[in-house]
């Protein structure tokens, strides 16, 4: 079954420019099970980031069906637990909640309340903490953050990584259809007190990829051997009719194939891809 998947995924690689231009070489790779474990973990994280973006879209669309921009004073999105997402929108005075969305990832149950009510102390503490983290990230790393205003403004999402770490992502937003905005993506890690502990850039430039073909593809340099959570999120959000994302890993000298429906990625060496393309009719 796995080999059948590989064959299906490599049909279009024989004429791929990335495949032709980069010479094959001997590399020392991690064990196969370690590569797959890394890919599985990244897919989980990337799908969680996708959920963060989705609940933001859904709640914002619902909000503007009931309120105007002049009625809104702020918002917050967070995970009270690993499987639950909350979205709050505040009134102009930032004293009352005017939209409260709860989304359960496992059951896919979504509940939205538009009943205006005072903000609780716990909710206020969450909003204050998110504000602190965003301000700290911009103060420390603002000069390193890049986005292309011709495509859209950046989006900021906070994702729970484990019980000690929250990761803030910056993604390139797009305000035009038919584009997958790979690149211009960064993250900052925070501890439970909201202090930044790590910074990462995932791609070195924006790879604005049309989503009107059979599959999407780009390559990663040596400092980025795997698919990224931002790749997973962006492909889930903007893949259109595409079902597959292929990434050439320079560090591993092989291809990572990602299926959007199953949220599954697998690594195949260059040698295997070459053999399949050579042997196929």
N, C-alpha and C positions, 0 to 999 in steps of 0.2 A: 504493500500500500504506500509506504513512504517513498519508494523508488518511482511509483506511478505519479505521485505528487511532484517529485523532482522533475520528471520528464515533462509533465504538463507545464511546469513553471519555467522551464528552460527553452521551450520551443522558440521564443523570440530573441534569445540571447546570441545566436550565432552571428547576427548582423549588428550587434550592439557596439557602438563606438568605444564605450568604456572597456568592453571585453577585448577589443582588437588592439587598442592603443597601449594598454598597460601590460608589459611582458610578464610571463609567469616566472615565479621565483620560489626558492625554498624558504619556508618560514617555520618558526617554532610556534605551534599553536597550543593553547590550553587543551586539556582533554575534552573530548566530544561532550561528555555529560556536564562539564563545567560551562562550556559555551551555551548548551541548551538551557541550563539553569539560569544563566545570566539573561538570556533572551526571554525566558518565561517571566522572570521578575520585572524586566523592562516593559513587557506587554501589559502586565497587571498595573504597573505605575502609569503607563501611557493611557490605558483605558480609564483609569481614575481621573487623570487630567482631562480626558475627553468628557467625562461626566460633569466635571466642574464647569467646563465651557458650555455644555448642553443646558445645565440647570440655569446658568446665567442667561442664555438665550431665551429659554422658555419663560423664566420669571420676568425678564425685561419685556418680552412681547405681551405677557399677561398684564403687567403693570400699566403699559401705555394704552391698553384697552379700557382702563378704568381711570387713569390719571394723566395729567399733562406734565411736561418737564418742569413746569414752575411749581408743581406740588411736591417735588422730590428733594430731599436734603441729604441723602446718602444711602449706602447699602453695605451689606456684608454677606459673604458666602463662606461657610465653614462646615467641618465634619464633626458633629458631636461624638459619633462613633465611626468605625471604619466603613460601615454600610449605609449610614444615614447622612444626607446632605441637608443643610438648612440655608435658606436665602431670606434675608430681611431687607425691606426698603423702608426708609424713614421719611417722615413729613419734613417740610421746609425748616421747621424749628428744631428738628432732630430730637424730638422728645417722644414721639409716638411712632409705632409700627403701622404702616398702611398696607403692607403685603408680607405675608409669612408663608413660605413654601417649604415643604418637607418632602424629600424624595428618598425612597428605599431602593438601593441598588439591587438587592437580591430579589425582592418581590416586584420591583418596578412600579410600586404604588406611589402615587403623587397626590399630595393634598395641598391646596392653596387656600389661604384665608385672606379676605380683604377687610376684615373687621378692624377698625382703628382702635388701638389700645396703647397704653403707656409702655415704654420700653422697660424691661427688667434690668436689675443690676448685672445679672450674668450676661445678658445680651450686650449691655453697654461695655462690659469688660472685654468681650470678644471684639467689638468694633474698635475700641481703643487699642487693643493689642495688634489688630490687623493694620491700623493706621501707623502704629509705632514701627512695625516691621517694614512696611512699605517705605516710610520716611528714612529708616536706617539703610535700606538697600539702595535707595536713590542717592543718599549722602555718600555712601562708601563706593558705590560702583556705577553711579550715574554716567560718568565719563566713558565707561566701557560699553554701555548699552546702546544698541543701534537698531533703528527701524526705518522703513522706507515710507514716508508720508504719502507717496504716490499710490501706494496700495491700501493704506489704512493706518489707523492708530494702533499702538500696542495694547494687548490685553494682559492683565495680571491675574494669576490664579494661585490659590494656596491649597496645597495637597498634603494630607497626613502621610508621612513616610513610615514612621513607627511611633512608639509611645514617647520618644524623646526628640523627634525631628519633624518640623513642618517645612515644606519646600515651597518657595514662591517662584513661580514661573513667569517669565515675560515672553509672550508670543506675538509674532507679527500678525496684526489684524488685516483683514481684506474687506474692501468695500466694493468689490467687483466680482462678478460670477465667473466660473470656469477656471479658477486658479487655486492650486494647492500651495500655500506659502511655507515651504520648507526653508528653514534658516531664520536668521534674526531672532534666535531663541536662546534664552539665558535662564539660569536658576540661582537662587540664593537660599541656603539652608539656615534655619533658625532653631535654637534650643527652646525649651519650654518657657523661658523667661522672655522670649522674643529677641534674643541677641543673635546676630548673624554669625555663622560658623564656617561657611564655605560658599564659594562663587564658581559658577561654571558657564562657559560658552559652548554650545553644542555644535554649531556650524560656523564656518568662517565668513559666510556671505548668504544673501538671500537667493534661494533657488525657486523662483516662481514657475511652477510646473503646470501646464494646461492639463485639465482632467478629462479631455475628450478622446483619449486613446484607449488601448486595451489594458495598459499597465503604466505605472509611474516608476521612474528609476533615477537614482543619483549615486554618487560615490562618497565614501568617507575617508578622510586622511588617517594617518597612523595613530593620531591621538584620540580617535573616536572609532574603535573597532566594531561596535555593535550598532544595531538600530537604536534610536533614542526614544525616550518617552514622548518627546515632542513630535517625532516622525509618526509615531502611532496615533497620537491625538489629532494631528493635522490631517492625516490620511482618513481617519474615521470621520472627521468633520466635513471634508471637502472632496472625497474621492469620486463623487458623481456616480457614473456607471462602472468605474474601475473596481476591480476586486483584489488587485495584487500590487504590492510595492516591492521592487527589487533594489537592494543596496549592495554595491560592490565595496567590500571591506579591504582597504589597502593593507591594514595591519595583519589580517587573517588570510589574505590572498584567496578570497572566495566570495560567495554571494550569500546574502541574507534575503530570504523570501518571506514576505509577510502577507497573510490572508486577512482581509478586513472583516469578513463574516465570522470567522472562527477566532479572531484576535490571537492568531498563532504565528510565530516566526520560527524559521529553521535555517540552519547554516549548511551550505554545500560548498565543498572545496572547488577550487578552479579546475583541478584535475578531473573531478567527477563531471563537472559541467562540460569541459572539453570533450570528454569521452562520449557523453550523451549526444552532444551536437555532432560529433564525428560519426557516430553509429546510426543516427536517425535517418530515415529515408529522405 
